[in-house]
Amino acid sequence: MLSFFHWHATKGPRSLENHALQVAKLEARKADLAKVRARRDAIEARVKLMRPESVDPDMASELVREKLGYEKINSIVVNLPN
């Protein structure tokens, strides 16, 4: 009976060794979650600039240039390779 409990304490699904692995996985998932939240916040900030009640003129100008290819009459365009 002692060996049964010893095995479960050291090698079983709820062992101390497995607990350390689960803690490491949890920390990795928390780091992934922080990256996803940061990306979501950046996207939300950009969307906020495009809302109809508070359109940012610079954002609107950027979108028109990017999507439609329109430029101001006196502007000089320099395309840089990506």
BARODREN-184333 format. One record per residue: x, y, z of N, C-alpha, C, O in turn. Coordinates in Angstrom, 3 decimals, padded with zeros to 6 digits. Atoms other than C-alpha are relative to their C-alpha. Layout:
REM BARODREN-184333
@n_X=X&n_Y=Y&n_Z=Z&ca_X=X&ca_Y=Y&ca_Z=Z&c_X=X&c_Y=Y&c_Z=Z&o_X=X&o_Y=Y&o_Z=Z
...
REM end
This chain:
REM BARODREN-184333
@n_X=000.818&n_Y=-001.179&n_Z=000.000&ca_X=000.000&ca_Y=000.000&ca_Z=000.000&c_X=000.872&c_Y=001.257&c_Z=000.000&o_X=000.529&o_Y=002.268&o_Z=-000.613
@n_X=-000.906&n_Y=-001.140&n_Z=-000.051&ca_X=002.885&ca_Y=002.315&ca_Z=000.734&c_X=000.550&c_Y=000.315&c_Z=-001.392&o_X=000.688&o_Y=001.483&o_Z=-001.756
@n_X=-000.519&n_Y=-000.232&n_Z=001.351&ca_X=004.266&ca_Y=001.829&ca_Z=-002.781&c_X=-001.069&c_Y=000.629&c_Z=-000.901&o_X=-000.742&o_Y=001.424&o_Z=-001.782
@n_X=001.095&n_Y=-000.597&n_Z=000.767&ca_X=000.851&ca_Y=002.711&ca_Z=-004.237&c_X=-000.028&c_Y=001.513&c_Z=000.210&o_X=-000.093&o_Y=002.277&o_Z=-000.753
@n_X=000.028&n_Y=-001.426&n_Z=-000.298&ca_X=000.844&ca_Y=006.075&ca_Z=-002.476&c_X=001.283&c_Y=000.696&c_Z=-000.445&o_X=001.257&o_Y=001.842&o_Z=-000.894
@n_X=-001.273&n_Y=-000.569&n_Z=000.449&ca_X=004.516&ca_Y=006.638&ca_Z=-003.242&c_X=-000.035&c_Y=000.254&c_Z=-001.501&o_X=000.384&o_Y=001.314&o_Z=-001.965
@n_X=000.053&n_Y=-000.167&n_Z=001.457&ca_X=003.931&ca_Y=006.090&ca_Z=-006.957&c_X=-000.899&c_Y=001.180&c_Z=-000.369&o_X=-000.526&o_Y=001.993&o_Z=-001.215
@n_X=000.918&n_Y=-001.093&n_Z=000.312&ca_X=000.950&ca_Y=008.469&ca_Z=-007.027&c_X=000.563&c_Y=001.351&c_Z=000.433&o_X=000.287&o_Y=002.364&o_Z=-000.209
@n_X=-000.590&n_Y=-001.258&n_Z=-000.460&ca_X=002.870&ca_Y=011.109&ca_Z=-005.078&c_X=001.130&c_Y=000.461&c_Z=-000.906&o_X=001.365&o_Y=001.662&o_Z=-001.035
@n_X=-001.145&n_Y=-000.376&n_Z=000.822&ca_X=005.852&ca_Y=011.008&ca_Z=-007.438&c_X=-000.263&c_Y=-000.050&c_Z=-001.493&o_X=000.291&o_Y=000.765&o_Z=-002.230
@n_X=000.187&n_Y=000.191&n_Z=001.436&ca_X=004.582&ca_Y=009.847&ca_Z=-010.841&c_X=-001.442&c_Y=000.152&c_Z=-000.481&o_X=-001.677&o_Y=000.251&o_Z=-001.685
@n_X=001.413&n_Y=-000.001&n_Z=000.374&ca_X=000.796&ca_Y=010.021&ca_Z=-010.817&c_X=-000.458&c_Y=001.313&c_Z=-000.611&o_X=000.321&o_Y=002.262&o_Z=-000.706
@n_X=000.531&n_Y=-001.193&n_Z=000.656&ca_X=-001.443&ca_Y=012.586&ca_Z=-012.495&c_X=-000.087&c_Y=001.214&c_Z=000.918&o_X=-000.176&o_Y=002.343&o_Z=000.435
@n_X=000.041&n_Y=-001.122&n_Z=-000.937&ca_X=-001.547&ca_Y=014.716&ca_Z=-009.347&c_X=001.285&c_Y=000.082&c_Z=000.834&o_X=001.271&o_Y=000.533&o_Z=001.979
@n_X=-001.270&n_Y=000.031&n_Z=-000.724&ca_X=002.094&ca_Y=014.330&ca_Z=-008.377&c_X=000.629&c_Y=001.388&c_Z=000.055&o_X=000.184&o_Y=002.319&o_Z=-000.615
@n_X=-000.724&n_Y=-001.269&n_Z=-000.104&ca_X=004.474&ca_Y=017.099&ca_Z=-007.416&c_X=000.706&c_Y=000.331&c_Z=-001.305&o_X=000.792&o_Y=001.498&o_Z=-001.686
@n_X=-000.680&n_Y=-000.192&n_Z=001.283&ca_X=006.362&ca_Y=016.613&ca_Z=-010.686&c_X=-000.992&c_Y=000.543&c_Z=-001.046&o_X=-000.686&o_Y=001.481&o_Z=-001.782
@n_X=001.027&n_Y=-000.436&n_Z=000.940&ca_X=003.182&ca_Y=016.995&ca_Z=-012.715&c_X=-000.506&c_Y=001.397&c_Z=000.365&o_X=-000.841&o_Y=002.189&o_Z=-000.516
@n_X=000.424&n_Y=-001.329&n_Z=-000.444&ca_X=002.199&ca_Y=020.015&ca_Z=-010.636&c_X=000.958&c_Y=001.073&c_Z=-000.528&o_X=000.515&o_Y=002.132&o_Z=-000.973
@n_X=-000.984&n_Y=-000.959&n_Z=000.510&ca_X=005.430&ca_Y=021.784&ca_Z=-011.627&c_X=-000.185&c_Y=000.220&c_Z=-001.498&o_X=-000.069&o_Y=001.348&o_Z=-001.976
@n_X=000.252&n_Y=-000.131&n_Z=001.437&ca_X=004.706&ca_Y=021.070&ca_Z=-015.304&c_X=-001.249&c_Y=000.832&c_Z=-000.265&o_X=-001.268&o_Y=001.661&o_Z=-001.175
@n_X=001.240&n_Y=-000.747&n_Z=000.171&ca_X=001.185&ca_Y=022.427&ca_Z=-014.952&c_X=000.198&c_Y=001.486&c_Z=000.318&o_X=-000.380&o_Y=002.344&o_Z=-000.350
@n_X=-000.297&n_Y=-001.397&n_Z=-000.345&ca_X=002.478&ca_Y=025.611&ca_Z=-013.294&c_X=000.774&c_Y=000.669&c_Z=-001.141&o_X=000.510&o_Y=001.825&o_Z=-001.472
@n_X=-000.762&n_Y=-000.541&n_Z=001.125&ca_X=004.959&ca_Y=026.106&ca_Z=-016.156&c_X=-000.916&c_Y=000.257&c_Z=-001.202&o_X=-000.789&o_Y=001.281&o_Z=-001.874
@n_X=000.950&n_Y=-000.191&n_Z=001.102&ca_X=002.179&ca_Y=025.631&ca_Z=-018.727&c_X=-000.899&c_Y=001.209&c_Z=000.262&o_X=-001.202&o_Y=001.985&o_Z=-000.645
@n_X=000.849&n_Y=-001.133&n_Z=-000.366&ca_X=000.013&ca_Y=028.116&ca_Z=-016.848&c_X=000.719&c_Y=001.325&c_Z=-000.226&o_X=000.121&o_Y=002.272&o_Z=-000.737
@n_X=-000.776&n_Y=-001.224&n_Z=000.204&ca_X=002.771&ca_Y=030.743&ca_Z=-016.908&c_X=000.158&c_Y=000.316&c_Z=-001.491&o_X=000.089&o_Y=001.476&o_Z=-001.896
@n_X=-000.112&n_Y=-000.210&n_Z=001.444&ca_X=003.252&ca_Y=030.229&ca_Z=-020.654&c_X=-001.318&c_Y=000.508&c_Z=-000.565&o_X=-001.325&o_Y=001.396&o_Z=-001.417
@n_X=001.318&n_Y=-000.444&n_Z=000.462&ca_X=-000.492&ca_Y=030.632&ca_Z=-021.219&c_X=-000.278&c_Y=001.440&c_Z=000.424&o_X=-000.885&o_Y=002.204&o_Z=-000.326
@n_X=000.177&n_Y=-001.383&n_Z=-000.461&ca_X=-000.503&ca_Y=033.825&ca_Z=-019.131&c_X=000.787&c_Y=000.966&c_Z=-000.879&o_X=000.309&o_Y=002.057&o_Z=-001.188
@n_X=-000.798&n_Y=-000.842&n_Z=000.888&ca_X=002.281&ca_Y=035.238&ca_Z=-021.298&c_X=-000.680&c_Y=000.142&c_Z=-001.357&o_X=-000.712&o_Y=001.235&o_Z=-001.921
@n_X=000.734&n_Y=-000.054&n_Z=001.265&ca_X=000.324&ca_Y=034.337&ca_Z=-024.448&c_X=-001.219&c_Y=000.911&c_Z=000.117&o_X=-001.507&o_Y=001.694&o_Z=-000.788
@n_X=001.177&n_Y=-000.818&n_Z=-000.229&ca_X=-002.779&ca_Y=035.959&ca_Z=-022.993&c_X=000.364&c_Y=001.485&c_Z=000.049&o_X=-000.369&o_Y=002.321&o_Z=-000.479
@n_X=-000.435&n_Y=-001.395&n_Z=-000.071&ca_X=-000.860&ca_Y=039.167&ca_Z=-022.247&c_X=000.296&c_Y=000.542&c_Z=-001.400&o_X=-000.033&o_Y=001.691&o_Z=-001.694
@n_X=-000.275&n_Y=-000.427&n_Z=001.373&ca_X=000.327&ca_Y=039.328&ca_Z=-025.886&c_X=-001.289&c_Y=000.224&c_Z=-000.777&o_X=-001.418&o_Y=001.207&o_Z=-001.507
@n_X=001.274&n_Y=-000.123&n_Z=000.705&ca_X=-003.184&ca_Y=038.769&ca_Z=-027.209&c_X=-000.763&c_Y=001.228&c_Z=000.484&o_X=-001.358&o_Y=001.949&o_Z=-000.318
@n_X=000.686&n_Y=-001.190&n_Z=-000.534&ca_X=-004.617&ca_Y=041.424&ca_Z=-024.897&c_X=000.638&c_Y=001.286&c_Z=-000.502&o_X=-000.068&o_Y=002.246&o_Z=-000.811
@n_X=-000.679&n_Y=-001.189&n_Z=000.511&ca_X=-001.975&ca_Y=043.932&ca_Z=-025.994&c_X=-000.369&c_Y=000.248&c_Z=-001.453&o_X=-000.606&o_Y=001.388&o_Z=-001.853
@n_X=000.395&n_Y=-000.139&n_Z=001.421&ca_X=-002.787&ca_Y=043.266&ca_Z=-029.648&c_X=-001.446&c_Y=000.463&c_Z=-000.114&o_X=-001.762&o_Y=001.329&o_Z=-000.929
@n_X=001.401&n_Y=-000.414&n_Z=000.008&ca_X=-006.516&ca_Y=043.563&ca_Z=-028.950&c_X=-000.141&c_Y=001.472&c_Z=000.373&o_X=-000.924&o_Y=002.193&o_Z=-000.245
@n_X=000.062&n_Y=-001.404&n_Z=-000.406&ca_X=-005.971&ca_Y=046.890&ca_Z=-027.168&c_X=000.455&c_Y=000.922&c_Z=-001.123&o_X=-000.125&o_Y=001.990&o_Z=-001.322
@n_X=-000.476&n_Y=-000.809&n_Z=001.125&ca_X=-004.004&ca_Y=048.217&ca_Z=-030.153&c_X=-001.059&c_Y=000.069&c_Z=-001.099&o_X=-001.276&o_Y=001.128&o_Z=-001.689
@n_X=001.050&n_Y=000.018&n_Z=001.018&ca_X=-006.761&ca_Y=047.160&ca_Z=-032.542&c_X=-001.192&c_Y=000.843&c_Z=000.451&o_X=-001.766&o_Y=001.583&o_Z=-000.349
@n_X=001.114&n_Y=-000.794&n_Z=-000.521&ca_X=-009.437&ca_Y=048.691&ca_Z=-030.307&c_X=000.297&c_Y=001.494&c_Z=-000.086&o_X=-000.596&o_Y=002.286&o_Z=-000.388
@n_X=-000.369&n_Y=-001.413&n_Z=000.095&ca_X=-007.534&ca_Y=051.986&ca_Z=-030.227&c_X=-000.118&c_Y=000.485&c_Z=-001.443&o_X=-000.577&o_Y=001.600&o_Z=-001.691
@n_X=000.099&n_Y=-000.373&n_Z=001.421&ca_X=-007.342&ca_Y=052.019&ca_Z=-034.026&c_X=-001.462&c_Y=000.087&c_Z=-000.439&o_X=-001.831&o_Y=000.992&o_Z=-001.188
@n_X=001.424&n_Y=-000.021&n_Z=000.340&ca_X=-011.053&ca_Y=051.201&ca_Z=-034.346&c_X=-000.673&c_Y=001.225&c_Z=000.607&o_X=-001.552&o_Y=001.827&o_Z=-000.008
@n_X=000.566&n_Y=-001.184&n_Z=-000.661&ca_X=-011.881&ca_Y=053.969&ca_Z=-031.887&c_X=000.232&c_Y=001.256&c_Z=-000.835&o_X=-000.609&o_Y=002.155&o_Z=-000.851
@n_X=-000.292&n_Y=-001.160&n_Z=000.842&ca_X=-010.229&ca_Y=056.451&ca_Z=-034.253&c_X=-000.878&c_Y=000.048&c_Z=-001.246&o_X=-001.003&o_Y=001.100&o_Z=-001.872
@n_X=000.816&n_Y=000.062&n_Z=001.213&ca_X=-012.535&ca_Y=055.309&ca_Z=-037.078&c_X=-001.501&c_Y=000.030&c_Z=000.282&o_X=-002.295&o_Y=-000.106&o_Z=-000.648
@n_X=001.431&n_Y=-000.012&n_Z=-000.326&ca_X=-015.868&ca_Y=055.521&ca_Z=-035.239&c_X=-000.657&c_Y=001.245&c_Z=-000.584&o_X=-000.038&o_Y=002.308&o_Z=-000.613
@n_X=000.673&n_Y=-001.133&n_Z=000.634&ca_X=-018.437&ca_Y=057.788&ca_Z=-036.920&c_X=-000.133&c_Y=001.228&c_Z=000.891&o_X=-000.074&o_Y=002.350&o_Z=000.388
@n_X=000.176&n_Y=-001.154&n_Z=-000.885&ca_X=-018.920&ca_Y=059.996&ca_Z=-033.853&c_X=001.309&c_Y=000.734&c_Z=000.290&o_X=001.278&o_Y=001.875&o_Z=000.751
@n_X=-001.284&n_Y=-000.654&n_Z=-000.277&ca_X=-015.197&ca_Y=060.764&ca_Z=-033.543&c_X=001.053&c_Y=-000.425&c_Z=-001.021&o_X=002.052&o_Y=-001.048&o_Z=-000.663
@n_X=-000.939&n_Y=000.386&n_Z=001.057&ca_X=-013.423&ca_Y=060.283&ca_Z=-036.866&c_X=001.245&c_Y=000.888&c_Z=000.101&o_X=001.146&o_Y=002.114&o_Z=000.152
@n_X=-001.270&n_Y=-000.710&n_Z=-000.016&ca_X=-009.764&ca_Y=061.254&ca_Z=-036.723&c_X=000.355&c_Y=000.364&c_Z=-001.444&o_X=000.448&o_Y=-000.527&o_Z=-002.289
@n_X=-000.298&n_Y=-000.392&n_Z=001.380&ca_X=-008.910&ca_Y=063.298&ca_Z=-039.852&c_X=001.261&c_Y=-000.666&c_Z=-000.557&o_X=001.307&o_Y=-001.015&o_Z=-001.737
@n_X=-001.228&n_Y=000.646&n_Z=000.467&ca_X=-005.422&ca_Y=061.813&ca_Z=-040.052&c_X=-000.255&c_Y=-001.472&c_Z=-000.350&o_X=000.283&o_Y=-001.979&o_Z=-001.334
@n_X=000.313&n_Y=001.396&n_Z=000.271&ca_X=-006.801&ca_Y=058.272&ca_Z=-039.875&c_X=-000.808&c_Y=-000.110&c_Z=-001.289&o_X=-000.558&o_Y=-000.998&o_Z=-002.103
@n_X=000.808&n_Y=000.026&n_Z=001.217&ca_X=-009.383&ca_Y=059.032&ca_Z=-042.571&c_X=000.883&c_Y=000.249&c_Z=-001.221&o_X=000.738&o_Y=-000.425&o_Z=-002.240
@n_X=-000.915&n_Y=-000.296&n_Z=001.102&ca_X=-006.682&ca_Y=060.534&ca_Z=-044.796&c_X=000.894&c_Y=-001.200&c_Z=-000.307&o_X=001.124&o_Y=-001.530&o_Z=-001.470
@n_X=-000.853&n_Y=001.179&n_Z=000.178&ca_X=-004.442&ca_Y=057.515&ca_Z=-044.245&c_X=-000.760&c_Y=-001.123&c_Z=-000.708&o_X=-000.236&o_Y=-001.761&o_Z=-001.621
@n_X=000.791&n_Y=001.061&n_Z=000.620&ca_X=-007.231&ca_Y=055.098&ca_Z=-045.141&c_X=-000.303&c_Y=000.299&c_Z=-001.465&o_X=-000.255&o_Y=-000.604&o_Z=-002.301
@n_X=000.283&n_Y=-000.371&n_Z=001.388&ca_X=-008.131&ca_Y=057.035&ca_Z=-048.319&c_X=001.242&c_Y=-000.207&c_Z=-000.863&o_X=001.152&o_Y=-000.734&o_Z=-001.972
@n_X=-001.243&n_Y=000.193&n_Z=000.757&ca_X=-004.499&ca_Y=057.046&ca_Z=-049.433&c_X=000.298&c_Y=-001.482&c_Z=-000.191&o_X=000.661&o_Y=-001.918&o_Z=-001.284
@n_X=-000.356&n_Y=001.422&n_Z=000.039&ca_X=-004.000&ca_Y=053.383&ca_Z=-048.600&c_X=-000.955&c_Y=-000.817&c_Z=-000.873&o_X=-000.513&o_Y=-001.593&o_Z=-001.720
@n_X=000.983&n_Y=000.852&n_Z=000.681&ca_X=-007.220&ca_Y=051.886&ca_Z=-049.951&c_X=-000.342&c_Y=000.483&c_Z=-001.408&o_X=-000.478&o_Y=-000.331&o_Z=-002.322
@n_X=000.457&n_Y=-000.518&n_Z=001.284&ca_X=-008.158&ca_Y=054.205&ca_Z=-052.830&c_X=001.113&c_Y=000.557&c_Z=-000.875&o_X=000.926&o_Y=000.748&o_Z=-002.077
@n_X=-001.128&n_Y=-000.499&n_Z=000.776&ca_X=-004.777&ca_Y=055.519&ca_Z=-053.891&c_X=-000.078&c_Y=001.497&c_Z=-000.291&o_X=000.645&o_Y=001.982&o_Z=-001.161
@n_X=000.116&n_Y=-001.441&n_Z=000.208&ca_X=-005.828&ca_Y=059.204&ca_Z=-053.685&c_X=001.072&c_Y=000.732&c_Z=000.796&o_X=001.423&o_Y=000.331&o_Z=001.906
@n_X=-000.997&n_Y=-000.850&n_Z=-000.662&ca_X=-003.253&ca_Y=061.848&ca_Z=-052.803&c_X=-000.447&c_Y=001.451&c_Z=-000.098&o_X=-001.291&o_Y=001.800&o_Z=-000.923
@n_X=000.244&n_Y=-001.437&n_Z=000.100&ca_X=-003.372&ca_Y=065.568&ca_Z=-052.157&c_X=000.729&c_Y=000.528&c_Z=-001.229&o_X=001.676&o_Y=-000.093&o_Z=-001.711
@n_X=-000.560&n_Y=-000.546&n_Z=001.232&ca_X=-002.519&ca_Y=067.768&ca_Z=-055.113&c_X=001.488&c_Y=000.315&c_Z=000.143&o_X=002.262&o_Y=000.005&o_Z=-000.763
@n_X=-001.390&n_Y=-000.435&n_Z=-000.171&ca_X=000.775&ca_Y=069.115&ca_Z=-053.708&c_X=000.859&c_Y=-001.007&c_Z=000.776&o_X=001.928&o_Y=-000.640&o_Z=001.263
@n_X=-000.767&n_Y=000.952&n_Z=-000.802&ca_X=001.973&ca_Y=065.927&ca_Z=-052.006&c_X=000.987&c_Y=-000.773&c_Z=-000.869&o_X=000.756&o_Y=-001.005&o_Z=-002.056
@n_X=-001.025&n_Y=000.811&n_Z=000.657&ca_X=005.067&ca_Y=063.963&ca_Z=-052.918&c_X=-000.032&c_Y=-001.376&c_Z=000.664&o_X=000.032&o_Y=-001.485&o_Z=001.889
@n_X=000.119&n_Y=001.361&n_Z=-000.506&ca_X=004.817&ca_Y=060.202&ca_Z=-052.551&c_X=001.306&c_Y=-000.753&c_Z=-000.236&o_X=001.816&o_Y=-000.796&o_Z=-001.355
@n_X=-001.189&n_Y=000.827&n_Z=000.095&ca_X=007.835&ca_Y=058.044&ca_Z=-051.841&c_X=-000.379&c_Y=-001.391&c_Z=000.480&o_X=-000.643&o_Y=-001.586&o_Z=001.666
@n_X=000.312&n_Y=001.382&n_Z=-000.365&ca_X=007.113&ca_Y=054.305&ca_Z=-051.903&c_X=001.269&c_Y=-000.724&c_Z=000.389&o_X=002.216&o_Y=-000.800&o_Z=-000.394
@n_X=-001.140&n_Y=000.739&n_Z=-000.487&ca_X=009.542&ca_Y=052.315&ca_Z=-049.827&c_X=-000.284&c_Y=-001.494&c_Z=-000.090&o_X=-001.414&o_Y=-001.917&o_Z=000.153
@n_X=000.235&n_Y=001.456&n_Z=000.054&ca_X=010.022&ca_Y=048.561&ca_Z=-050.315&c_X=-000.228&c_Y=-000.539&c_Z=001.414&o_X=000.346&o_Y=-000.037&o_Z=002.381
@n_X=000.301&n_Y=000.589&n_Z=-001.322&ca_X=008.665&ca_Y=046.428&ca_Z=-047.476&c_X=001.077&c_Y=-000.936&c_Z=000.412&o_X=001.003&o_Y=-001.527&o_Z=001.490
REM end
